[in-house]
């Protein structure tokens, strides 16, 4: 039996050591052809699959059904053998991970191999939730093909509602942080990363009064830097296009005057507010029907009390605990999403 073992980068040697201890006649090739996070394992141990599951350093275990040279014509020659594993009426998808330089791309393998399997079977392609996955692992000169059941753990499934449905209509009005320039910039970076991570509709920086221009500039520069770092990650990680969150500057009181319009829901998080448990049903309805959700977040001090009368909800998210400024956006939006989808129960102090 032959397996491709995937680990975190740097843990290949540790995982291989445990494999040698647990399996009989284990022959391991660590970082094959220099590719980290990989081990190629050959063993005669019939309980290998079961034993490998007991090693936490191993993230994925891929049994190899077929091995060939990394030439597209050689890979396509395996289509007939692969087709024997797919029943009539089943759904399948071809997924290719290519490492090294070749005269073809991963999408080309997916397309050509998938088309050939379709001609040989009465199965259908399902790229999202296939019953069978043909995993093509190309490692330099050698290609390893595995036929396995659909993934148990998936990022995107029908029962998970897209959080963007809520966050794309959510505006954060954030009071700026102030203090020493290097500290102000660091806080700005964290807030910028958070706002971009949740892909909100808009981030409004809103001072409540006159403040030092240099400190404000440092804060905004930090926000832009944090936003950019997160945006670059999103561009690489997501299978769909993403864009930068608009960032603007506005006086806090004027922002509230403008936003207090029909079909908007204004939320202030403050220890003086009500617990989630007491308002969750009405809040869920408003999150669903509102055209825009406006959330006011303080910084070093809370939102001025004079604005409370304009809020639809004043919420104490964690009684007896005050959030750090950089935690407010993630904590608030994550909680509201759980209300929006009604996925969680809540406990409140009475």
Buried (B, 14 or more C-beta within 10 A) or exposed (E): EBBBBBBEEEBBEBBBBBBEEBBEEBEBBBBBEEEEBBBBBBBEBEEBEEBBEEBEBBEEBBBBBBEBEBBBEEBBBBBEEBBEBBEEEBBBBBBBBBBEEBEBEBEBBBEBBBEBBBEEBEBEBBEEEBBBBBBBBBBBEBBBBBBBEBEEEEEEEEEEEEBBEBBEBBBBBBBBBBEEBEBBBBBBBBBBBBBBBBBBBBBBBBBBEEEEEEBBBBBBBBBBBBBBEBBEBBEEEEEEEBEBBEBEEBEBBEBBEEBBEEEBBBBBBBBEBBBBEBBBEEBBEBBEEBEBBBBBBBBEEBBBEEBBEBBBBBBBBEEEEEBEBBEBBBBBBEBBBBBBBEEEEEEEEE
